């Protein structure tokens, strides 16, 4: 099965994970067709294992190789395609389009319900967010994403990147 793997919190805050080493680490686990996108922990790969089996193996290998407490979120290719297709807001040149991947549906529902002023909507274990360019770190919703209990169980991706991963 083809998967998308999203690493949480790398290449910021002192956690350095070079993409060539990341690909090598994952290939050493027996995963195939490993490809990285950008420098922010976006990976596609192929494995016969389930996502639930892969997640702890990948997190353990990354933690051991790169010396940090690794957290990943995994979606299969069809799930990722559905997430991209399900983006509910119009695209335009003045806004960023984001998908916030969540560990569970309850986290997605809680985040989406937190604010009514911004373009925010829950999907299947994901929250869609549309915000004006230049304000990604300044909006009330962005402050929700920085909450201590939310940071380890979510990771944000721009839809432009997700489209390239399909």
N, C-alpha and C positions, 0 to 999 in steps of 0.2 A: 504494500500500500504506500501511496505517496503522502507525505506529511509536510506541514509547515511547522517549524519550531521557532518560538520567539523567546529569546533570552531577556531576562529582566535586569535592567540597571548596569549594563556593561559600557565600557569606554566613556564613563562619566564617574566622577567621584573617586578617581584613583584605581578603578577596576579596569585593567587593560586586558583585552582579549583580541589578539591579532587574528584576522579572518583566516589566514593560511593555517595557523595553529588550531583554530577552531575546526576547520574542515578535517585536518589530520586527526584530531582527537575523536571526532565523530566517526570517521572512517575506521579508526582503530577499534571501535565498538562493533564493527561488522556492518555498519550502515552503508548504503550505497547511494550513488547519484547525489552526493552531498554538494550543495551549492549555497553560497552566501550572497546576501544582497545588502549593499551599503556597509557601514561599519558599526551598525547598531544591533546586531544579534538577530538577524532575520535569516533563516536557513530553510531550504527544502531538502528532503532526503527520502529515500525509499527503504522500507523495512517490512518484513513479514510479521513483526510484533505488533501488539496493540499499543495505542497511545498510553494506556495505564501502565503497561510494562516498560515502555520506553522512557517515560518521564523520570522515574527514580534512577534508572541506569545513566541517562544523560546528565542529570543533576549531579550525581556522584562523580562521574568522570570529569565534568567541568570543574567541580569544586577541587578535586585532587590535582588537576592539571594547572589551573589558573589561580588557586589559592584564595578563593572567596566562596561564600555560601550561595551557590548557584540556584536560581529559580527559573524554570521554563514553563511555558504554556504551549501545548501542542494541539493542532487542529488537522484533521485529514483534509485532503485536497478538495473534496466535495463540500465539506463544511466551510472551508475558506472561500470557495466560489459562491456559496450561499450568503456568506457574510458580506462579500463585496457587492453581490447583486441586490442584497437587501438594504443597502444604504438608503435611508428614507428622505434625505434632503437634496435639494437641487445643487448641482455643481456650478460654480462660477469663479472667475478669476480673482475675486476679492476675498474668498474664504478658503480655509483649510478644511479638509474632510478627514476625520479620524475615526478609527475603530479602537475601542478600549477593550482588550481581551480580559475576561474575568475568570477566576477560578470556579465560580459557580453562578447559577442563575440568580440566586438571592442577592449576591453582590451587585450584579448588573441591575437588578430591579431597584435596589436601594440607591445606587448612584443615579439612575435615571430619574428617580422620584425626588432627589435632593433639591432640584431647582426647576423652576418653571419658566425662567426668563430667557434661557438660551436654547438653541436647537440641540436638544439632547433626547435620545430615545433608546429604550432597551430593545435588544434583539436576543438571540439565543446565546446566552453566556457572553454577551458582548454589549457594549454601549456605543451608540453612534453619536458623534459630536461634530458640529459644524460651527466654526468660529472665525471671526474676521482675521485676516492675515495681520501679523504684528501684535496680536493680543493673546496668543496661545498661553502664555504664562501669567496673564493678568486678569483673566475672567473669573467670576465667582465659581464656575464649574472647575476650572483648573485648580483652584484652592481645595476643592473636594478631593481631587486626585492626589493631592499631596498629604492627605491625612495619614497618620502613622499606620492605622489598621488597613488602609486601602493599598498603599504602595507595594507591599510584598505579594499581593494577590491579584494585581492587574499589570498590564503593560499596554502602552499606546502605540499605534502605528498609523501612519498616513495612508489613506486609501491608494494614493499613487504607487506606493511601495507594494502594497498587497496585490494590486493589479499586475505588477511585474512578476510577482511570485507565482501567479497562476499558470 
